[in-house]
Amino acid sequence: MAAIGVIGAGAWGTALAQVMASDGSEVLLWAREPELVAEINAAHTNSLFLPSARLSEAIRATGDLADLAAVPVLLVVTPAQHLARVLSGLPDAPRDLVLCSKGIEAGTGRLMADVAAEAARAAQIAVLSGPTFAHEVAAGLPTAVTLACGGGDAQWERLAPALSRPSLRPYYSDDVTGAEIGGAVKNVLAIACGVVEGLGLGQNARAALIARGYAEMVRFGLALGARAETMAGLSGMGDLVLTCSSTSSRNFSLGKALGEGRSAAEALDGKASVAEGAHTAPVLADLARRHGVAMPIVEAVERLLSGSAPAKAVVAELLARPLKAEGEGA
């Protein structure tokens, strides 16, 4: 029986399965698509989501969630909007569920840990988040992440040796909310940075947007009970810097297309992988308004995605906002 299972065979889930199997450990990888299950088991490739990787033979794919019933550690890498549905099909049992997707549930405004806690009541919840491009993790390049453990020190002592590898170094936190907020908010800010790139506004503008976007992230996190130091770490600032600077980020690529004049529907059409920020932006903007948190960059992305205003007009409005001290609100 595999000691580690991965739910979701997209690029990130496949990369995590690959790094977990790098020491020869057997890994059970659940995929929704029957043809992908067959390909992974027969050819040890994932041509749909991670074509660059030759997968370890220690990875076995399955399309049946029941096969994961007795696996003690599950990395959950399904898109955020499908987490509740997928976990509802998993036999509930005492285990560690490590949430690796970054987002906020549309319609409810719940963070992923809240979704998982309701769907898998017997499990202990942890969050793995940080600056991670899937193709680099799969290739064995050095990566550091935050592992936020809802079960505290005892859960960390179980999970740290189970998940750490020479190329994957986890750092402990017990701030699950902070780790989640960093990952969710940075996806939206990465769209904004992509817009800056698409409009050709330069490196100065991108650096300013990262700094001001980070201030929005911290304000929102504090309002929901997160700690500022968590968002200053790998799962916040670290992830933000990475995804705001490369077209390897799906969210940055989406924003770049918006800046170049394409609609959100056009930019998202035909994509196998999900740009989570597109789903997160409207629910994040709504939550911010409800909590009285000023997030003008997030609201600008919300407007761009809805098609209510073109990119140039939204940027002009941001630049025309009243002048104020840097530490004063928005």
N, C-alpha and C positions, 0 to 999 in steps of 0.2 A: 504494500500500500504506500502510495506517495505520501511524503510528509508535508508537501506543499502543493496546493492547487491554485490555478489562476483562472478566474472567471472573466472571459472576454479575450478574444484572439485578434483584436485590432493591433495596430503598430505598437502601442505601449504595453498591452498585455503580452504580446508575443515577445517583446524585448525583455520584460520582466521574467517570463518563463525561461528565456535563454540565459539570463544572468544567474537565475536560481539553479539552473542545470549545469552551470560552468564548472562545478566541482564534482560532477557525476551524479548529483542527487536526482532521483526520479521526480518529475514534475508532471502533474495532470492538468491539461489545458482545455478548458471548455470553449467551444466555438458554436455560434448559432447556425452557421452555414454547413450543411452536410458535405458539400464538395470541398470545403476548406479542411474539415476534419480528415477527410480521405487524403488530401494533398499533404498535410502535415505528417500523417502517419506513414505514407508511402514514399514521399519525396523529401521530407524534412525541409520544406520550404513553405513560405506564406506569400505567394505571388500577389495576392490581393492587397495586403496591408503593409508588408515589410519585405519587399522583394530583394533587398540588399543582403539579407542574412541567410546563411546556411545553418539550419537549426540543429541543435544537439539531438542525438538519438535517444537521450534520456527523457526527452519531452514526448508524452503521449497525449494525443487529442481525443476528446469525446464530445458528443453532442447531447449527452444525457446528464442533467444536473444531479440525478440520483447517484451517479458514480462518485460524486464528491462528498457523499453523506458522511463518511468516516475520516475525511482528511482534516487534520487538526488546525492547519493554518491555511486560510484562503485569501489570496490577493484578489480584490474585486475591482475589475477594470472595465466594467460596462459603462457606456455613456450615462451621464448623470440623470438624464430624463427617463432612463429605462431601469434604474437601479431597483426601485420598489417592485416592479414587475418581475425582474429576474430573481431577486431574493425570495419572492413569494413562491417560486418554484423549487427552491432549495430546501431539502429537509432540515428543519431547525435542530440544532444540537449545540452543546457546549463546545466552543471553538474560538479561535481568534480570527476575526474578520478585519483585514487590513484594506481600507478604502483607498484606492489609487486614482480615482476619477475626480475631476475638479469642476464643481458647478453648484448651482442652487436649483432646487426643484421648482419648475414653473407651476403656477397655480397655488402652491402652498407656501412658497418661500422657505422651505425647510432646507437646512444643510444636510449633506449626505449622511453624517453620523446620526442625525435624528431619524432620517428615513430608514437607515439600517437597523437602528435600535428597535424600531417598531416592527420591522419585517422579520428580524432574527433575534427574538427576545432572549434566547439562551446564550448568545454569543457575547464576547467582549470586543469592543470596537477600538481600532487604532486607525490612524491616518498616515499614509506615506506620501510626502509631497516635497517638491524641490525642483531645481533647475535640471530638467531631464529631457533631452531629445532622444527619442526611441532608437534611432539608428546608431547613435553613439553608445548607448547602454548595451545594445545587442552586440556591438563590435568589441565590447570589453574595455572601453575607454573609461578613465577614472570619473566617478560620479559620487557626489555627496547629497544626502537627503535628510529631511526632518522625519523622524518617526514619532508621532504624537500618540501616546498611549492613554486611552481612557481608563484602562485598568492600572495605571500608575507604574510604580517600580517593579511590581511583580510581573506585569505583562511585558515590560521592557526586558526583564531578565529572561523571559521565554523567547521573545521575538528577536532580540538583537543577535544571538548566535544563530538563529534559524535563517535570518535574512541577510546578514552581512556576508559580503564576498570580497576578495581582494580588490575588485574594481567598483564595489558598491559599499559606501560607508554611511551608515545611518547615525544621526545625532538625536539624542533623547529629548523629548518634551512631553509634558502632560497637558499642554494647551491644545486640545483637539480643535476648539473653535478657531483659534488663531491660525493654525495650520490650514484649516479648511478655507477661511476667508482669504488668506493670502493667495491660495491657488485659484479661487473663483474670481476674485477681483482682477488679478493680473491678466486673465484671459481677455477681459473687456478692455483693459488698458493697452494690451497688445494690439487690439483692433485699432485703437486710436493712433498708436505709433505707426501702424501700417498706413493709415490715412496720411500721416505726415510724409511718409516715404512716397506714396502715390502722388501726392501733390507737389513733390519736389521742394519741400520747405527747409530741408537741410538738417545737419547734425545738431546745431544749436537748439532748434525747435524740438527735436526728439529728446534731447537731454532734459530740457525744461519740462516736457510733458511727463517723462519718467518721474522726475522729482515731484511735480505737482500731483501726479496720479498716485504716487506713493503716499502723499499726505492724505489723499482721499481714502486710500486703503486703511491707513491707521485710524482715521476718524471713525470710519464705519466699524472697524474691528473693535475699537474701544466701546462703542455704543452697544455692541452685542456681547461684551464681556471678555473679549480676547485681550491678550497682553501685547504691548507694543514691541517688546523684545522678540517675540515670536515672529512678528511681521518684519522685523529688521533682519531676520535670519534667512536661511535657505528657502523656506517655504513662502516667503514674502518677497523681500528685496532681491534675493538670489534668483528666484524664478522670474521675477519681473524683468530684470536686466536681460536675462537670456531670451525670453520670448518677445521682447520689444526690439530686438536687433537682428532678426534673421528670418528669411522666408522659409526656413525649416519649420517655423511656427505656423500652424494652420490659421491661427487667429490673426497674426501679423499679415499673412498672405491675403486673408479676407479684407482686412483694412486697406491694404495696398490697392486691391481691386476697386474698393469703394472710392479711394482717392483718385484713381484713374478714370472714374466716371461710370463704372459698372454698377448695376443695382445689386442688392444683397442676394436676390433670387438668382441672378445670373452668376454671381461669384460662387454661390453654394451649389449650383446645379451640377449633378454628375459626380460629386465628390464622394469617394468611398469612406473617408474619415470625417469625423465630426469636428467642427470649430465650435467648441463649447461656449465661447464667449457670445456667440450669436443668440443662444438660448438664455444665457445668464444676464445679459445686459438689461432687458426690460424688467425682469423680476428683481434684479439688484437695484435698479433705479427706483422701483416702487417701494422696496424695503427701506431705502435711504430716506425717501420722502416721509414714510410712516414713522421713522425713528428721528426725524428732524436733522438728518445729516446732509450737509451740502456736498454733492458730488457732481460738479458741473461737467467734468470730462465724461463720466459715465452717462449722464443725461444726453450729452452730445452724441455719443455712440448709439444710444437708444434711438435718437431721432434719425440718425443716418440709416440704421438698419430698417426703420419703418418706412423710409423713403419720403419723410415729410419735409426734408430739406437737403439740398446738395452739399457736398463736402466743403466747398469753398465758403458757402454762406455760414455753415456751422462753425468753421474755424474763425471767420471774421467776428462772429458773435462772441466766441470765447475771448478773443483778443480785445474786444471792446468793453469787457466787464469792468466795473469800477476798480480803481487802484486801491490797494490796501497793504498793510504790513504782511510780511511773508508768513508769520505764525498766526495770523488772524483768520480763522475760519477757512473759507474757500478762496 
